[in-house]
Amino acid sequence: MRDAALFTLTAFGGPQAHISILLKEFVKKRQYISESDLLELNAFTQILPGPSSTQTIIGIAYKVGGLQMALLTFLVWIIPSATAMCLIALAYSSLGQKERFDHVLQFVQPVAVGTVGYAAFTLARSVLKTRTTMWLAIGAVIVTLILKNAFVFPILILIGGIISSALETTAEENALRVKLFAGINRNKVLYFLGVLLVFAILGAIINQTSPFSLPIRLFENFYRNGIIIFGGGQVLVPLMFTEFVEMKHYLSSEQFITGYAFQQIVPGPTFSFSSFLGAMAMKNSGSGIGGQVVGSIVATLGINLPGAILVLFFVPFWSDLKKITRIKNSLSGINAVAVGFIIAAFIFLMKPIGVSFLSMGLVISTFLILYLTNIRTPFLIIAGVLMGLLV
C-alpha cells in the first residue's frame, strides 16, 4: 500500500508516463510482477473501457494480494488526485469572478488547449496507419462536429471496433472466441449493466427540483461514460465537453478548460478531472460547499467504477482473454475513432479561448514545445500560471 500511495503522488504525465513508472518501481525495483506480465496487462486494459492506468494498477494489486488488495489500491490511487481537484473546484468557485484569477486563466487555458492538440497529433501518428483507420477518424470528426450529441460517442466506438475486428479476424479465431466466452458468468454482466439502468431510471423519475436529482443524474452520466470511454483520459475530454457543456450546460466552456488545465499539474489518474466537473456542476446548480463535495464524490466513483469492475471481472481469466484476436483487432478501429474525438475536442475547445495573438501564440508554442522537447505538460501549465501572475 505504501508503494501504491507513493506512485499516486508521483504519477504525472498520463498513462504513457504511468507505465514507465510502474515498470521501474513495481517490476524492476519491487518485482511485484514480471515485465512481460505488466506489458500484457497494460495492453489488455487498452481493449477495456475505462481508465487504463487505474485498471493496470488494480490488476497488479489483484495478482499480488487478491480482491481486498485490489480494492484498497483502487482507493489509494484515486482519492488524492480526486481530492485535489475537488479543492481546486472549491477555490475556483470563490475566486472565479475575481479579475486577477481570470487574467491568469487567459494564459493557462490556451496552454491546456495546446496539450489537447498535441495529444491528437501523437495519437494520430501512432494509430492512423491504414486507409480504414484514417477514414474512421475523419468520419468521427465530421459526425461529432455536426451532431454534437453524447450518444454519438458509443455508436461510433462500436462501429469502429466492429469494422476493424471484421476486417482483421479469421474464421478460426471466431471459433476460438465462442469457446473462450462460454465460461463467462452472464449474471455478473447483467449486474454490471443493471447499475447503469437503475441510476438512469432514478434520474429520470425523480423530480429535477429535488436536491437528490442532480447527484443521481451525475452518477448515471459519469458511470455511462465510464462504460464507453476507450483510450484513457484524452478521450474523456470530448465526451465530457459535448455532454456537460454543449448539451446539458452543467458548466461553462471556460470552467471546463480551466479544470482540464489544472488536472494536468495534479499527479494520479487523468480521470480525476471528473472530480472537478462534478463539483462545478453542483456549484452552478446553486449548491453550497457540501453539495460540491457530493458532486465530486459521485462523479469520481461514477467514472471509475465501470473500469474497476471490468478489470476485476476479467483478470481471473486474463490468460485466456489475451488469446482472443477478435477483441485485440477491434482496438485499431476504436483508437481511430478516439483520434477523431480528440481532434473534434480541440476544435470545440478553441472556440471559448477565442482567436487572438495571445491565445494562438500560446496554443502553437505549447504544441511545438511538447513536440520538439522533453518538457512535460505539468511544467507548461505552471509556466502559464506564472505568466498570468507576472505579466
C-alpha positions as CSV (number, residue, x, y, z in Angstrom):
1,M,0.0,0.0,0.0
2,R,2.9,2.4,0.7
3,D,4.3,1.8,-2.8
4,A,0.8,2.5,-4.3
5,A,0.5,5.7,-2.3
6,L,4.0,6.9,-3.4
7,F,3.1,6.0,-7.0
8,T,-0.1,8.1,-6.7
9,L,1.8,11.2,-5.5
10,T,4.5,11.0,-8.2
11,A,2.5,9.8,-11.3
12,F,2.5,12.8,-13.5
13,G,2.0,12.8,-17.3
14,G,-0.8,10.4,-18.1
15,P,-0.9,6.7,-19.0
16,Q,2.3,6.7,-21.0
17,A,4.3,8.1,-18.2
18,H,2.5,6.0,-15.6
19,I,3.5,2.7,-17.3
20,S,7.2,3.7,-17.3
21,I,7.0,4.4,-13.5
22,L,5.3,1.1,-12.9
23,L,8.0,-0.6,-14.9
24,K,10.7,1.0,-12.9
25,E,9.2,0.7,-9.4
26,F,6.8,-2.3,-9.4
27,V,8.8,-4.5,-11.8
28,K,12.5,-3.8,-11.6
29,K,12.7,-2.5,-8.1
30,R,9.9,-4.3,-6.1
31,Q,9.4,-7.3,-8.5
32,Y,5.7,-7.5,-7.8
33,I,5.1,-8.6,-11.4
34,S,7.2,-9.6,-14.4
35,E,7.9,-7.1,-17.2
36,S,6.0,-9.3,-19.7
37,D,3.0,-9.6,-17.4
38,L,2.9,-5.8,-16.9
39,L,3.1,-5.1,-20.6
40,E,0.4,-7.7,-21.4
41,L,-1.8,-6.4,-18.6
42,N,-1.4,-2.8,-19.9
43,A,-2.2,-3.9,-23.4
44,F,-5.2,-5.8,-22.2
45,T,-6.6,-2.7,-20.4
46,Q,-6.5,-0.9,-23.7
47,I,-9.3,-3.0,-25.1
48,L,-11.4,-2.4,-22.0
49,P,-13.4,0.8,-21.5
50,G,-12.2,3.0,-18.6
51,P,-9.0,4.4,-17.2
52,S,-6.1,2.2,-18.4
53,S,-3.7,3.3,-15.6
54,T,-6.2,2.7,-12.9
55,Q,-7.1,-0.7,-14.4
56,T,-3.4,-1.7,-14.7
57,I,-2.5,-0.9,-11.1
58,I,-5.7,-2.7,-9.9
59,G,-4.7,-5.7,-12.0
60,I,-1.2,-5.7,-10.4
61,A,-2.7,-5.5,-6.9
62,Y,-5.1,-8.3,-7.6
63,K,-2.3,-10.6,-8.8
64,V,-0.2,-9.7,-5.7
65,G,-2.8,-9.8,-2.9
66,G,-6.2,-10.7,-4.3
67,L,-9.5,-8.8,-4.3
68,Q,-9.1,-6.9,-1.0
69,M,-5.7,-5.6,-2.0
70,A,-7.1,-4.6,-5.4
71,L,-9.9,-2.6,-3.8
72,L,-7.6,-0.8,-1.3
73,T,-5.2,0.0,-4.0
74,F,-8.0,1.4,-6.1
75,L,-9.0,3.8,-3.3
76,V,-5.4,4.8,-2.6
77,W,-4.9,5.6,-6.3
78,I,-8.0,7.7,-6.9
79,I,-8.6,9.6,-3.6
80,P,-5.6,12.0,-3.5
81,S,-6.0,13.4,-7.1
82,A,-9.8,13.5,-6.8
83,T,-9.5,15.4,-3.5
84,A,-7.0,17.9,-5.1
85,M,-9.4,18.5,-8.0
86,C,-12.3,19.0,-5.7
87,L,-10.4,21.6,-3.7
88,I,-9.4,23.3,-6.9
89,A,-13.1,23.5,-7.8
90,L,-14.0,24.9,-4.5
91,A,-11.2,27.6,-4.8
92,Y,-12.3,28.4,-8.4
93,S,-15.9,28.8,-7.2
94,S,-14.8,31.5,-4.7
95,L,-12.2,33.2,-6.9
96,G,-13.5,32.6,-10.4
97,Q,-15.1,36.1,-10.6
98,K,-12.1,38.0,-9.5
99,E,-10.3,39.9,-12.2
100,R,-6.8,38.6,-11.2
101,F,-7.8,35.0,-11.4
102,D,-9.5,35.5,-14.8
103,H,-6.3,37.2,-16.0
104,V,-4.3,34.1,-15.1
105,L,-6.7,31.8,-16.9
106,Q,-6.1,33.8,-20.1
107,F,-2.6,32.2,-20.1
108,V,-3.5,28.8,-18.7
109,Q,-6.4,27.9,-20.9
110,P,-4.6,28.2,-24.3
111,V,-1.8,26.0,-22.9
112,A,-4.4,23.4,-22.0
113,V,-5.9,23.5,-25.5
114,G,-2.4,23.2,-26.9
115,T,-1.9,19.9,-25.0
116,V,-5.1,18.6,-26.4
117,G,-3.9,19.4,-29.9
118,Y,-0.6,17.6,-29.2
119,A,-2.4,14.6,-27.8
120,A,-4.5,14.4,-31.0
121,F,-1.3,14.6,-33.1
122,T,0.7,12.0,-31.3
123,L,-2.2,9.5,-31.1
124,A,-3.0,10.1,-34.8
125,R,0.6,9.4,-35.7
126,S,0.7,6.1,-33.9
127,V,-2.8,4.9,-34.7
128,L,-3.7,6.1,-38.2
129,K,-1.6,3.7,-40.2
130,T,-4.1,2.3,-42.7
131,R,-6.8,3.8,-45.0
132,T,-9.5,2.3,-42.9
133,T,-8.3,3.9,-39.7
134,M,-7.9,7.3,-41.4
135,W,-11.4,7.2,-42.7
136,L,-12.8,6.1,-39.3
137,A,-11.0,9.1,-37.7
138,I,-12.2,11.6,-40.3
139,G,-15.8,10.2,-40.1
140,A,-15.7,10.6,-36.3
141,V,-14.6,14.2,-36.5
142,I,-17.3,15.1,-39.0
143,V,-20.1,13.3,-37.2
144,T,-19.1,14.8,-33.8
145,L,-18.9,18.3,-35.1
146,I,-22.2,18.1,-36.9
147,L,-24.3,16.3,-34.3
148,K,-22.8,17.5,-31.0
149,N,-24.6,14.7,-29.2
150,A,-23.3,12.5,-26.4
151,F,-25.0,9.4,-27.9
152,V,-22.8,9.7,-31.0
153,F,-19.7,8.5,-29.0
154,P,-20.8,5.0,-28.0
155,I,-22.3,4.4,-31.5
156,L,-19.1,5.5,-33.3
157,I,-16.9,3.5,-30.9
158,L,-19.0,0.4,-31.6
159,I,-18.9,0.9,-35.3
160,G,-15.1,1.5,-35.3
161,G,-14.5,-1.7,-33.3
162,I,-16.8,-3.8,-35.4
163,I,-15.2,-2.6,-38.7
164,S,-11.6,-3.2,-37.7
165,S,-12.4,-6.5,-36.0
166,A,-14.4,-7.8,-39.0
167,L,-11.6,-6.9,-41.4
168,E,-8.8,-8.4,-39.4
169,T,-10.2,-11.6,-37.8
170,T,-10.1,-15.0,-39.4
171,A,-12.7,-17.8,-39.2
172,E,-10.5,-19.9,-36.9
173,E,-10.3,-17.0,-34.4
174,N,-14.1,-16.7,-34.5
175,A,-14.4,-20.3,-33.3
176,L,-11.9,-19.7,-30.5
177,R,-13.9,-16.7,-29.3
178,V,-17.0,-18.8,-28.8
179,K,-15.1,-21.4,-26.9
180,L,-13.4,-18.9,-24.5
181,F,-16.5,-16.9,-23.8
182,A,-18.6,-19.9,-23.0
183,G,-17.4,-19.9,-19.4
184,I,-18.3,-16.3,-18.6
185,N,-20.9,-15.8,-15.8
186,R,-23.6,-13.8,-17.6
187,N,-25.3,-12.8,-14.3
188,K,-22.3,-10.7,-13.4
189,V,-22.5,-8.9,-16.8
190,L,-26.2,-8.2,-16.1
191,Y,-25.3,-6.8,-12.6
192,F,-22.8,-4.6,-14.2
193,L,-25.3,-3.2,-16.7
194,G,-28.0,-3.2,-14.1
195,V,-26.3,-0.5,-12.1
196,L,-26.4,1.8,-15.1
197,L,-30.1,1.1,-15.7
198,V,-31.1,1.6,-12.1
199,F,-29.5,5.1,-11.8
200,A,-30.7,6.1,-15.3
201,I,-34.3,5.2,-14.2
202,L,-33.8,7.0,-10.8
203,G,-32.5,10.1,-12.6
204,A,-35.5,10.1,-14.9
205,I,-38.3,9.6,-12.4
206,I,-37.0,11.9,-9.6
207,N,-38.3,15.4,-9.8
208,Q,-35.5,17.6,-11.1
209,T,-36.2,20.2,-8.4
210,S,-35.3,17.6,-5.8
211,P,-31.8,18.1,-4.1
212,F,-31.2,14.4,-4.8
213,S,-31.9,14.7,-8.5
214,L,-28.7,16.2,-9.9
215,P,-26.3,13.9,-7.9
216,I,-28.1,10.8,-9.1
217,R,-28.1,12.1,-12.7
218,L,-24.5,13.0,-12.4
219,F,-23.6,9.5,-11.2
220,E,-25.5,8.0,-14.1
221,N,-23.9,10.3,-16.6
222,F,-20.4,9.5,-15.4
223,Y,-21.0,5.8,-15.0
224,R,-22.4,5.6,-18.5
225,N,-19.4,7.5,-19.9
226,G,-17.0,5.3,-17.9
227,I,-18.5,2.3,-19.8
228,I,-17.9,3.8,-23.2
229,I,-14.5,5.6,-22.8
230,F,-11.8,3.8,-24.7
231,G,-8.3,5.4,-25.0
232,G,-7.9,6.9,-21.5
233,G,-8.2,10.4,-20.2
234,Q,-7.7,12.0,-23.6
235,V,-11.0,10.7,-24.9
236,L,-12.6,11.9,-21.7
237,V,-12.3,15.5,-22.8
238,P,-14.5,15.4,-25.9
239,L,-17.1,13.2,-24.3
240,M,-17.5,15.3,-21.2
241,F,-17.4,18.6,-23.2
242,T,-20.1,17.5,-25.6
243,E,-22.4,16.2,-22.9
244,F,-21.8,18.6,-19.9
245,V,-21.1,21.8,-21.7
246,E,-22.8,21.7,-25.1
247,M,-25.8,19.6,-24.2
248,K,-26.6,19.9,-20.5
249,H,-24.9,23.2,-19.7
250,Y,-23.7,21.9,-16.3
251,L,-20.7,24.2,-16.6
252,S,-19.3,26.8,-19.0
253,S,-16.7,26.1,-21.6
254,E,-14.3,28.4,-19.7
255,Q,-14.8,26.4,-16.5
256,F,-14.3,23.2,-18.3
257,I,-10.9,24.2,-19.9
258,T,-9.8,25.6,-16.5
259,G,-10.4,22.3,-14.8
260,Y,-8.6,20.4,-17.6
261,A,-5.6,22.7,-17.3
262,F,-5.3,22.3,-13.5
263,Q,-5.7,18.5,-13.9
264,Q,-2.5,18.5,-15.8
265,I,-0.5,19.6,-12.8
266,V,-2.1,17.1,-10.4
267,P,-0.5,13.6,-10.1
268,G,-2.5,10.5,-10.3
269,P,-5.2,9.3,-12.8
270,T,-6.3,11.7,-15.5
271,F,-9.9,10.7,-14.8
272,S,-9.6,12.8,-11.6
273,F,-10.8,15.6,-14.0
274,S,-14.3,14.2,-13.3
275,S,-14.0,15.3,-9.7
276,F,-13.7,19.0,-10.8
277,L,-16.6,18.6,-13.3
278,G,-18.9,17.1,-10.6
279,A,-18.1,19.8,-8.1
280,M,-18.6,22.6,-10.7
281,A,-21.9,21.1,-11.9
282,M,-23.3,21.2,-8.4
283,K,-22.0,24.7,-7.8
284,N,-23.7,26.0,-10.9
285,S,-26.9,24.4,-9.8
286,G,-26.8,26.6,-6.6
287,S,-25.4,24.1,-4.2
288,G,-23.1,25.1,-1.4
289,I,-19.7,23.6,-0.5
290,G,-21.4,20.4,0.8
291,G,-23.2,19.9,-2.5
292,Q,-20.0,20.4,-4.4
293,V,-18.2,17.8,-2.4
294,V,-21.1,15.4,-3.0
295,G,-20.9,16.1,-6.7
296,S,-17.1,15.5,-6.7
297,I,-17.6,12.1,-5.0
298,V,-20.4,10.8,-7.2
299,A,-18.5,11.9,-10.3
300,T,-15.3,10.2,-9.2
301,L,-17.0,7.0,-8.3
302,G,-19.2,7.0,-11.4
303,I,-16.4,7.4,-13.9
304,N,-14.0,4.9,-12.2
305,L,-16.3,2.1,-11.1
306,P,-17.0,0.6,-14.6
307,G,-13.4,0.2,-15.4
308,A,-12.5,-1.1,-12.0
309,I,-15.3,-3.7,-12.1
310,L,-14.4,-4.8,-15.6
311,V,-10.7,-5.4,-14.8
312,L,-11.5,-7.3,-11.6
313,F,-14.1,-9.3,-13.6
314,F,-11.7,-10.3,-16.4
315,V,-8.3,-10.6,-14.7
316,P,-9.0,-14.1,-13.3
317,F,-9.1,-15.5,-16.8
318,W,-6.7,-13.0,-18.3
319,S,-4.5,-15.7,-19.8
320,D,-7.5,-16.9,-22.0
321,L,-8.8,-13.4,-22.9
322,K,-5.4,-12.2,-24.2
323,K,-5.6,-15.0,-26.8
324,I,-8.8,-13.6,-28.4
325,T,-7.6,-11.9,-31.5
326,R,-11.0,-10.6,-32.4
327,I,-11.0,-8.4,-29.3
328,K,-7.5,-7.2,-30.0
329,N,-8.3,-6.4,-33.6
330,S,-11.2,-4.1,-32.6
331,L,-8.7,-1.8,-30.8
332,S,-7.3,-0.3,-34.0
333,G,-10.8,0.9,-35.1
334,I,-11.7,2.1,-31.6
335,N,-8.5,4.1,-31.3
336,A,-9.0,5.6,-34.8
337,V,-12.4,6.8,-33.6
338,A,-10.8,8.1,-30.4
339,V,-8.4,10.2,-32.6
340,G,-11.4,11.7,-34.3
341,F,-13.0,12.6,-30.9
342,I,-9.8,14.3,-29.7
343,I,-9.5,16.3,-32.9
344,A,-13.1,17.4,-32.6
345,A,-12.4,18.3,-28.9
346,F,-9.5,20.5,-30.0
347,I,-11.8,22.3,-32.4
348,F,-14.5,22.7,-29.8
349,L,-12.1,24.0,-27.2
350,M,-10.6,26.6,-29.5
351,K,-13.9,28.5,-29.5
352,P,-14.0,29.7,-25.9
353,I,-10.4,30.9,-25.8
354,G,-11.0,32.9,-29.0
355,V,-8.7,33.8,-31.8
356,S,-6.2,36.4,-30.7
357,F,-2.4,36.8,-30.9
358,L,-2.0,35.7,-27.3
359,S,-4.2,32.6,-27.4
360,M,-3.0,31.4,-30.8
361,G,0.6,32.1,-29.9
362,L,0.3,30.1,-26.6
363,V,-1.5,27.2,-28.3
364,I,1.1,26.9,-31.1
365,S,4.0,27.4,-28.7
366,T,2.7,24.7,-26.4
367,F,2.4,22.2,-29.3
368,L,5.9,23.0,-30.5
369,I,7.5,22.7,-27.1
370,L,5.8,19.3,-26.5
371,Y,6.8,18.1,-30.0
372,L,10.4,19.4,-30.0
373,T,11.5,19.0,-26.4
374,N,11.1,16.6,-23.5
375,I,9.4,19.2,-21.3
376,R,6.4,17.7,-19.7
377,T,2.8,19.1,-19.6
378,P,2.7,20.0,-15.9
379,F,5.6,22.4,-16.2
380,L,3.9,24.1,-19.1
381,I,0.7,24.6,-17.1
382,I,2.8,26.0,-14.2
383,A,4.6,28.3,-16.7
384,G,1.1,29.6,-17.8
385,V,0.1,30.3,-14.2
386,L,3.4,32.2,-13.6
387,M,2.9,34.3,-16.8
388,G,-0.6,35.2,-15.7
389,L,0.7,36.3,-12.3
390,L,3.7,38.3,-13.6
391,V,2.5,39.8,-16.9
